[in-house]
Amino acid sequence: MAPRSLGLTLAVAPIVFFLLLPSLIIIPMALTKGQLIQFPPQWISIHAFTDYLSDPQWMRSTLVSFQVSAFAVLVGGVTGTCAALALHGKTFAGKSLLTGLVLAPIVIPLIVLALGSYLVFAPLRLVGTWPGIGLVHALLVTPYVFISAQTSLTAELNPALVRSARSLGAGRWPVFRHVIWPAIRPGVLSGCVMGFAVSFDEVVVALFLQGPDTVTLPVRMFTAIQFELTPKIAASASLFILLATLALVAQGLLARRRPA
């Protein structure tokens, strides 16, 4: 290893360790023998995981989180992909404004988005339903899919192939299926993976729109931190670490599968 690379590695390693330290602490805390979260833990027991898996409320919250995130990815994936296709390669007045509107959920404070969603959804009786939470989470997913799809369109799609397919008589759907989709698929899937992680982890909107039967896992954890502090919190947090790890692995595999 070159001296410059070694020096850079030594400089970056403490920063990476500091960023990973909170996540590295969670799993040992979930393996404690005690009935309260503490560090260092009383080694070693899996009762926190068994308590988590056997608790109907925590399992219900986990299921709700998966329902919300899957719904959000489905809606946000379609809207983000369609927006990327509609704006790619186009030049018209107001394009920057439309792009800003698609990306707005990233910069709008979540508390503002949550309050506005509550005021809009309350008359529609969507407050307290998982589709209501999922619709707002779809707004958060859309920009990630849009950015990833736009990147793939710019880097992977050859406009000459589109023109050739159309000149040979291919309609819109065959062109999309055989030319456009293979080019943007890695970007769309990467954006959906990132969007799923963002939705699953979101707590502010879910806290505003929750109902008795629609408490997401992050909201359940937030409430438990205030009133319980049992190791089940650490056990459920380990699920987030697992999902984040799987998301990184999936993105890496998708990147490797991109055509050279």
C-alpha positions in Angstrom: 0.0 0.0 0.0 1.4 3.4 -1.0 2.3 5.8 1.9 -0.4 8.3 0.7 -3.1 5.6 0.7 -2.0 4.3 4.1 -2.2 7.8 5.5 -5.6 8.3 4.1 -6.8 5.0 5.5 -5.5 5.8 8.9 -7.1 9.2 8.8 -10.5 7.9 7.7 -10.6 4.8 9.9 -11.4 6.7 13.2 -14.2 8.6 11.5 -15.7 5.4 10.1 -15.4 3.7 13.5 -17.1 6.6 15.2 -20.0 6.5 12.7 -20.4 2.7 13.1 -20.0 2.7 16.9 -23.7 3.3 17.8 -24.8 0.4 15.5 -22.0 -1.9 16.8 -23.3 -1.3 20.4 -26.9 -2.2 19.6 -26.4 -5.9 19.0 -24.5 -6.6 22.3 -27.2 -4.7 24.2 -29.8 -6.9 22.7 -27.9 -10.0 24.0 -28.1 -8.9 27.6 -29.5 -11.2 30.4 -31.0 -8.2 32.2 -34.5 -6.9 31.8 -33.4 -3.3 31.1 -31.1 -1.8 28.4 -27.7 -1.3 29.8 -24.1 -1.1 28.6 -22.0 -3.0 29.1 -24.6 -5.8 28.9 -24.9 -8.8 31.2 -23.8 -11.5 28.8 -25.3 -13.5 27.2 -28.9 -14.3 26.4 -31.3 -14.2 23.5 -34.4 -13.5 25.6 -34.7 -10.0 24.1 -35.2 -11.5 20.7 -37.6 -14.2 21.9 -39.6 -11.5 23.8 -39.7 -9.4 20.7 -40.9 -12.2 18.5 -43.5 -13.4 21.0 -45.0 -10.0 21.7 -48.1 -9.5 19.6 -47.9 -5.7 19.7 -44.3 -5.6 18.5 -45.0 -8.1 15.8 -48.0 -6.1 14.7 -45.9 -3.0 14.5 -43.3 -4.8 12.4 -45.9 -6.1 10.0 -47.4 -2.5 9.7 -43.9 -1.1 8.9 -43.4 -3.7 6.2 -46.9 -3.0 4.7 -46.3 0.7 4.8 -42.8 0.5 3.2 -43.8 -2.0 0.5 -46.8 0.2 -0.4 -44.6 3.3 -0.4 -42.0 1.7 -2.6 -44.7 0.5 -5.1 -46.3 3.9 -5.4 -43.0 5.9 -5.2 -41.2 3.6 -7.5 -43.8 4.1 -10.2 -44.1 7.9 -9.8 -40.3 8.4 -9.6 -39.7 6.3 -12.7 -42.4 8.0 -14.7 -41.1 11.4 -13.6 -37.6 10.5 -14.7 -38.8 9.2 -18.1 -41.0 12.3 -18.6 -38.2 14.8 -17.9 -35.2 13.0 -19.4 -33.9 14.7 -22.5 -36.6 17.3 -22.5 -36.1 21.1 -22.6 -39.0 23.3 -21.9 -40.0 26.2 -19.7 -40.7 25.1 -16.2 -38.6 21.9 -16.3 -36.4 23.1 -13.3 -39.6 23.9 -11.4 -41.0 20.4 -12.0 -37.7 18.8 -11.1 -37.7 20.8 -7.9 -41.2 19.7 -7.0 -40.3 16.1 -7.4 -37.2 16.5 -5.2 -39.0 18.8 -2.7 -39.9 16.0 -0.2 -36.1 15.6 0.5 -35.8 19.2 1.7 -39.2 19.9 3.3 -38.9 19.4 7.1 -40.7 16.2 8.1 -42.6 17.9 10.8 -44.1 20.3 8.2 -44.9 17.3 5.9 -46.4 15.4 8.7 -48.7 18.2 9.9 -49.8 19.0 6.4 -50.6 15.4 5.7 -52.6 15.1 8.9 -54.7 18.2 8.0 -55.3 16.8 4.5 -56.0 13.2 5.5 -58.2 13.8 8.5 -61.3 14.8 6.5 -60.6 11.8 4.1 -60.5 9.4 7.1 -57.0 8.2 6.1 -55.5 9.1 9.5 -54.9 5.9 11.5 -54.6 3.7 8.4 -51.4 2.2 7.0 -52.3 3.2 3.4 -52.4 6.8 4.6 -48.9 6.6 6.1 -47.8 4.7 3.0 -49.0 7.5 0.7 -46.9 10.1 2.6 -43.9 7.8 2.7 -44.3 7.4 -1.1 -43.6 11.1 -1.4 -40.3 10.4 0.4 -39.5 7.4 -1.8 -40.2 9.2 -5.1 -37.1 11.5 -5.1 -34.7 8.6 -4.5 -36.1 6.6 -7.3 -36.2 9.7 -9.5 -32.5 10.5 -8.9 -31.4 6.9 -9.5 -33.5 6.5 -12.6 -32.3 9.8 -14.0 -28.7 8.7 -13.4 -29.3 5.4 -15.2 -31.0 7.1 -18.1 -28.1 9.5 -18.5 -25.3 6.9 -18.1 -26.8 3.7 -19.7 -29.5 4.6 -22.2 -28.3 5.1 -25.8 -30.8 7.4 -27.6 -29.7 5.8 -30.9 -31.2 2.5 -29.8 -34.5 4.2 -29.1 -34.6 5.9 -32.5 -33.6 2.6 -34.2 -36.3 0.7 -32.5 -39.0 3.3 -33.4 -37.8 3.5 -37.0 -38.3 -0.3 -37.2 -41.9 0.0 -36.2 -41.7 -0.7 -32.4 -44.4 0.9 -30.4 -44.1 2.7 -27.1 -44.4 -0.5 -24.9 -41.9 -2.6 -26.9 -39.4 0.2 -26.8 -39.8 0.7 -23.1 -39.7 -3.1 -22.4 -36.7 -4.0 -24.6 -34.7 -0.8 -24.7 -35.5 1.6 -21.9 -36.2 -0.7 -19.0 -33.0 -2.8 -19.2 -31.1 0.5 -19.1 -32.9 2.0 -16.1 -33.7 -1.1 -14.1 -30.6 -1.0 -11.9 -31.2 2.6 -11.0 -34.9 2.0 -10.3 -34.2 -1.0 -8.1 -31.4 0.8 -6.3 -33.7 3.8 -5.6 -36.5 1.4 -4.4 -34.1 -0.3 -2.0 -33.0 3.1 -0.6 -36.6 4.3 -0.5 -37.7 1.1 1.4 -35.0 1.8 4.0 -36.0 5.4 4.4 -39.7 4.5 4.7 -39.1 1.7 7.2 -37.0 4.0 9.4 -39.3 7.1 9.3 -40.9 8.1 12.6 -42.3 11.7 12.4 -45.0 11.2 9.8 -45.9 7.8 11.2 -46.2 9.4 14.7 -48.7 12.0 13.4 -50.7 9.6 11.3 -50.7 6.5 13.6 -53.8 4.8 14.9 -54.5 2.1 17.5 -53.8 -0.6 14.9 -51.3 1.2 12.8 -48.3 1.9 15.1 -45.1 1.4 13.0 -42.0 -0.2 14.5 -40.1 3.1 14.8 -43.0 4.7 16.7 -43.3 1.6 18.9 -39.6 1.9 19.7 -39.9 5.6 20.4 -42.7 5.0 22.8 -40.8 2.1 24.5 -37.8 4.3 25.0 -39.9 6.8 26.9 -41.7 4.3 29.1 -40.1 0.8 29.1 -36.4 0.7 28.1 -36.5 -3.1 27.7 -34.0 -5.0 25.6 -36.8 -5.6 23.1 -35.9 -2.1 21.8 -32.3 -3.2 21.0 -33.6 -6.5 19.5 -35.9 -4.6 17.1 -33.1 -2.1 16.4 -31.1 -5.1 15.3 -33.7 -5.6 12.6 -33.0 -2.1 11.2 -29.2 -3.0 11.1 -30.0 -6.2 9.3 -32.2 -4.4 6.7 -29.6 -1.7 6.2 -26.9 -4.4 5.6 -29.2 -6.2 3.2 -29.9 -2.9 1.4 -26.2 -2.2 1.0 -25.5 -5.7 -0.3 -28.4 -5.5 -2.7 -27.2 -2.1 -4.1 -23.7 -3.6 -4.4 -25.0 -6.6 -6.4 -27.1 -4.3 -8.6 -24.1 -2.2 -9.3 -22.0 -5.2 -10.3 -24.7 -6.4 -12.7 -24.8 -3.2 -14.6 -23.5 -3.6 -18.1 -20.0 -2.2 -18.8 
